[in-house]
Amino acid sequence: MPIRKATKSDYQTLISIWEDSVRATHDFLPEADIVSLKPLILNHYFDAVDLCCATDKDGRIPGFCGVHDGNIEMLFIDPQSRGLGIGRLLTTHAISKQAASRVDVNEQNPQAIGFYQHLGFEIIGRSELDGQGQPYPLLHMQLQDKQQSQ
């Protein structure tokens, strides 16, 4: 599945994937938080990251990933496309092509924590508040040094 740079013309598709994915995986977030985050993601956060999207054979986007300064800031997969390896593909791309080695994950999202651990990330720290100062603890994860793990 090809990965390409996202363009502004993709943003409406990406924000729909973001919203559907958040609703499917972030059951700890109240509706008001999702509603308040959506314009921030669309109007600010997409532009603040190196944003890439996977595309299927029909050109449809089933998922995307944004990296900034070595940190995976966003990885969202259309719920209907989960379990197909798209998250792994985008994360591998983020590591190899975008120099990603860190990610922050909501502590209340055990599937995401397990996903990143399976790909070689380890928990190196914790914050009580998320990036917006809300009481959603973040686990700070870093890609394990392959030399040390062998």
Contacts in CASP RR format, 6 or more apart in sequence:
PFRMAT RR
TARGET T0000
AUTHOR 0000-0000-0000
METHOD contacts of the structure
MODEL  1
MPIRKATKSDYQTLISIWEDSVRATHDFLPEADIVSLKPLILNHYFDAVD
LCCATDKDGRIPGFCGVHDGNIEMLFIDPQSRGLGIGRLLTTHAISKQAA
SRVDVNEQNPQAIGFYQHLGFEIIGRSELDGQGQPYPLLHMQLQDKQQSQ
1 54 0 8 1.000
1 55 0 8 1.000
1 56 0 8 1.000
1 62 0 8 1.000
1 86 0 8 1.000
1 89 0 8 1.000
2 54 0 8 1.000
2 55 0 8 1.000
3 52 0 8 1.000
3 53 0 8 1.000
3 54 0 8 1.000
3 55 0 8 1.000
3 89 0 8 1.000
3 90 0 8 1.000
3 93 0 8 1.000
4 52 0 8 1.000
4 53 0 8 1.000
4 55 0 8 1.000
5 50 0 8 1.000
5 51 0 8 1.000
5 52 0 8 1.000
6 14 0 8 1.000
6 46 0 8 1.000
6 51 0 8 1.000
6 52 0 8 1.000
6 53 0 8 1.000
6 64 0 8 1.000
10 53 0 8 1.000
10 61 0 8 1.000
10 64 0 8 1.000
11 42 0 8 1.000
11 46 0 8 1.000
13 61 0 8 1.000
14 46 0 8 1.000
14 51 0 8 1.000
14 53 0 8 1.000
14 61 0 8 1.000
14 63 0 8 1.000
14 64 0 8 1.000
14 76 0 8 1.000
15 38 0 8 1.000
15 41 0 8 1.000
15 42 0 8 1.000
15 46 0 8 1.000
17 61 0 8 1.000
17 62 0 8 1.000
17 63 0 8 1.000
17 64 0 8 1.000
17 76 0 8 1.000
17 77 0 8 1.000
17 78 0 8 1.000
18 38 0 8 1.000
18 41 0 8 1.000
18 74 0 8 1.000
18 76 0 8 1.000
19 34 0 8 1.000
19 38 0 8 1.000
20 78 0 8 1.000
20 79 0 8 1.000
21 76 0 8 1.000
21 77 0 8 1.000
21 78 0 8 1.000
21 79 0 8 1.000
22 29 0 8 1.000
22 34 0 8 1.000
22 37 0 8 1.000
22 76 0 8 1.000
23 34 0 8 1.000
23 79 0 8 1.000
24 79 0 8 1.000
24 82 0 8 1.000
25 79 0 8 1.000
25 109 0 8 1.000
25 111 0 8 1.000
25 112 0 8 1.000
26 34 0 8 1.000
26 106 0 8 1.000
26 108 0 8 1.000
26 109 0 8 1.000
28 106 0 8 1.000
28 108 0 8 1.000
28 109 0 8 1.000
28 136 0 8 1.000
29 136 0 8 1.000
33 134 0 8 1.000
37 132 0 8 1.000
41 74 0 8 1.000
45 73 0 8 1.000
45 74 0 8 1.000
48 68 0 8 1.000
48 73 0 8 1.000
49 66 0 8 1.000
49 67 0 8 1.000
49 68 0 8 1.000
49 73 0 8 1.000
49 74 0 8 1.000
50 66 0 8 1.000
50 67 0 8 1.000
50 68 0 8 1.000
50 98 0 8 1.000
51 64 0 8 1.000
51 65 0 8 1.000
51 66 0 8 1.000
52 64 0 8 1.000
52 65 0 8 1.000
52 66 0 8 1.000
52 67 0 8 1.000
52 90 0 8 1.000
52 93 0 8 1.000
52 94 0 8 1.000
52 98 0 8 1.000
53 61 0 8 1.000
53 63 0 8 1.000
53 64 0 8 1.000
53 65 0 8 1.000
54 61 0 8 1.000
54 62 0 8 1.000
54 63 0 8 1.000
54 64 0 8 1.000
54 86 0 8 1.000
54 87 0 8 1.000
54 89 0 8 1.000
54 90 0 8 1.000
55 61 0 8 1.000
55 62 0 8 1.000
56 62 0 8 1.000
61 78 0 8 1.000
62 77 0 8 1.000
62 78 0 8 1.000
62 80 0 8 1.000
62 81 0 8 1.000
62 84 0 8 1.000
62 86 0 8 1.000
63 76 0 8 1.000
63 77 0 8 1.000
63 78 0 8 1.000
63 81 0 8 1.000
63 86 0 8 1.000
63 87 0 8 1.000
63 90 0 8 1.000
64 74 0 8 1.000
64 75 0 8 1.000
64 76 0 8 1.000
64 90 0 8 1.000
65 72 0 8 1.000
65 74 0 8 1.000
65 75 0 8 1.000
65 76 0 8 1.000
65 87 0 8 1.000
65 90 0 8 1.000
65 91 0 8 1.000
65 93 0 8 1.000
65 94 0 8 1.000
66 72 0 8 1.000
66 73 0 8 1.000
66 74 0 8 1.000
66 75 0 8 1.000
66 94 0 8 1.000
66 98 0 8 1.000
67 73 0 8 1.000
67 94 0 8 1.000
67 98 0 8 1.000
67 99 0 8 1.000
67 100 0 8 1.000
70 98 0 8 1.000
70 99 0 8 1.000
70 100 0 8 1.000
70 101 0 8 1.000
70 102 0 8 1.000
71 100 0 8 1.000
71 102 0 8 1.000
71 103 0 8 1.000
71 104 0 8 1.000
72 91 0 8 1.000
72 94 0 8 1.000
72 100 0 8 1.000
72 102 0 8 1.000
72 103 0 8 1.000
75 87 0 8 1.000
75 90 0 8 1.000
75 91 0 8 1.000
75 94 0 8 1.000
75 103 0 8 1.000
77 83 0 8 1.000
77 86 0 8 1.000
77 87 0 8 1.000
77 90 0 8 1.000
87 115 0 8 1.000
88 119 0 8 1.000
91 100 0 8 1.000
91 116 0 8 1.000
91 119 0 8 1.000
92 119 0 8 1.000
94 100 0 8 1.000
95 101 0 8 1.000
95 143 0 8 1.000
100 143 0 8 1.000
101 142 0 8 1.000
101 143 0 8 1.000
102 140 0 8 1.000
102 141 0 8 1.000
102 142 0 8 1.000
102 143 0 8 1.000
103 116 0 8 1.000
103 121 0 8 1.000
103 141 0 8 1.000
104 127 0 8 1.000
104 138 0 8 1.000
104 139 0 8 1.000
104 140 0 8 1.000
104 141 0 8 1.000
105 112 0 8 1.000
105 113 0 8 1.000
105 116 0 8 1.000
105 138 0 8 1.000
105 139 0 8 1.000
105 141 0 8 1.000
106 112 0 8 1.000
106 130 0 8 1.000
106 136 0 8 1.000
106 137 0 8 1.000
106 138 0 8 1.000
106 139 0 8 1.000
107 113 0 8 1.000
107 126 0 8 1.000
107 136 0 8 1.000
107 137 0 8 1.000
107 138 0 8 1.000
107 139 0 8 1.000
108 136 0 8 1.000
108 137 0 8 1.000
113 123 0 8 1.000
113 139 0 8 1.000
113 141 0 8 1.000
116 141 0 8 1.000
117 123 0 8 1.000
117 141 0 8 1.000
120 143 0 8 1.000
120 144 0 8 1.000
121 141 0 8 1.000
121 142 0 8 1.000
121 143 0 8 1.000
121 144 0 8 1.000
122 141 0 8 1.000
122 142 0 8 1.000
122 144 0 8 1.000
123 139 0 8 1.000
123 140 0 8 1.000
123 141 0 8 1.000
124 140 0 8 1.000
124 141 0 8 1.000
124 142 0 8 1.000
125 139 0 8 1.000
125 140 0 8 1.000
126 137 0 8 1.000
126 138 0 8 1.000
126 139 0 8 1.000
126 140 0 8 1.000
127 137 0 8 1.000
127 138 0 8 1.000
127 140 0 8 1.000
128 135 0 8 1.000
128 137 0 8 1.000
129 135 0 8 1.000
129 136 0 8 1.000
129 137 0 8 1.000
129 138 0 8 1.000
130 136 0 8 1.000
130 137 0 8 1.000
130 138 0 8 1.000
131 138 0 8 1.000
END
